[in-house]
Amino acid sequence: MTLVLNRIDDRLIHGQVVVGWGQPLDVRFIVLVDDAVAASDWEKELYRMGVPPEMEVRFHSAAEAAPLLDVYRTESHPGILLTGDIATMRELVLHGGVREVNVGGIHHRAGRRQYLRYVFLTADEQRALREVAALGALVTAQDVPAARAVPLEEMLASGEVAS
């Protein structure tokens, strides 16, 4: 199999990722790419506790992960690549050959505008997603597998009219 989902979700590992995506896709491993988490044994242990024993979690910084993605693409079982922000995923598109990106959850905070129920972006984050697409990645937003994948430009247009 391979990496079956490349997801941006600011909550990282949580029930929607593990159960909502992991079970239907029969995921056996998650590659969590986050510089701060990769450097913290305490945070790594916390995230490991959020997955069932048959699902492995592998932690990397963005710099460590990019050259390993080809190896993960040859795994015999399906896996998920997970980042907490657009900038990290951009690095993996640029240096790791990621070609499809799922925006699964970028939640409200000051300075962000709502685009979908589960996607809030600053102007810089909006530009960054367009840049990821310009680098050749297909960018869609989809919170759960049963939902329709919303193309990037459709998602961004929905936020431009909903002030």
N, C-alpha and C positions, 0 to 999 in steps of 0.2 A: 504494500500500500504506500502511503505517503503522508505528507501534511495535507489534510483534507479541508482545513480552515485556517486562514490567516486573519486573526481578529484583533481589532483595537477595542479595548474595553477598560475604562479607567478603574473599574473595580477588580480587575485581574481575575483571580480564581474565585468563583462564587457559584451558587446553585444553577443559575441559568447557563453557565459555561459547562459545568460538570454534568448536570442532569439534562438540561434542555438541549444542548448540542452533543455532549459526550456520549450519552446513551444511544440516541438515534444513529450517530455516526460510528458507533462501536469503538470509540477512542480509547487507546491504551496508553498514550502519553501526551503530556502537555509540555511544550517548550515555552517557558515564561521568560521573556526578554525584558529586563528592567535593570538598569545599572544599580539603583539603590537596593533593590531586593537581592540581587546577585551578591552584593557585598555584605549582607546581613544574615548571619546564621539564624537569628531569632525569627526574622520575617520569613525565611525559607521554610523553617519548621512550621510556622503558622499556616502558610499556604499548603504545605503537604497535608496538614490535618483536614483540609477541605476537600480532599479527593479520596475515593475508595481505594483499598489496598491494591487492587488490580490495575490501577492507573498510576503510572509513574510521572513525576514532575521533574523536569530538568531546567536548571536556572542558568542564565547567561546574561552578561552585559551585551549591549548592542555590538560592540567590537568583537566579542568572542563568538556571538551567534552567527554573524554573516557567513564566515567561511565554513561553518558546520551545517548549514542548511541543505547542501547537496547530500550530505550523509543522512540527515533526517528524512530526506525525500526517498531514500532507498530502504527505509525501515519496512519490516514485514507486516506491521500493524499500523492502522491509521493514527494520526496525531494531530494536535492543534498547536499552531504557533500563536502566541498571545503577547500583545504589548499593551501598555497602559496609556500610550499617547501616540499622536500622529508622527512626531519627530522620530521616535524610535522605529516605527514601521517604515517611514521614509528611508531610513538608513538601510533597512533590510530589503527594500525594493531596489535601492541604488546599488548595494554591494552584495546582496544575497540572492538576487534573482526572483524575489517574490513577484508574482504576476496577477494575483487576485487578492483584494483586500476587503474584508468585511468590517464595516463600522458598526459595532454592536452596542456600544454605550459610551457616550461622552456626556456626562451629566452636568446639571446646572451649577454654575458658580458666577460670581460677579463678573460682568463684562461679556458674558456669553449670550447669544440670541438662540432661541429655540427653532430648530429645523424639523425635527420629528419628536415624538413623545420621549424618545430616549437619546436624542442628539442635540446638544447645545454647543455652539461654536463661537469663538471670537473671529474677527475679520482675519487675523493672522492664521488661525487654524483652518478657516475656509480656504485661504490661499494655499496653505500647506497640502490640503487634500487635493486641490486642483493640480498642484505640482506632482503629487504622487501619481495621479492619473496621467499627467504629461510625460512622466518617466516610463509609461507603458503598462501600468497596472490597471486592471478593471476594478473600480471602486464602487461598492454598493453598500447600502445600509440595510441591516436585517437583524432584529433583536433575537428572534427565535426561528428555528427551521421551518415552522408552518407558516410564517409570515412571508409576504412577497418581498423579494429583494428590490430595494428602491435604488435606481441608478443615481450616481452622484449629482448630475446636473438637475435631475428632478427633485432630489432632496434639497439642494441649495436654492432652487426656485421656490420651493414651498416656504422657506424661511424668509425669502425676500418679500413675499406678500403678507406674511403673518408677523406684523411688528409687535 
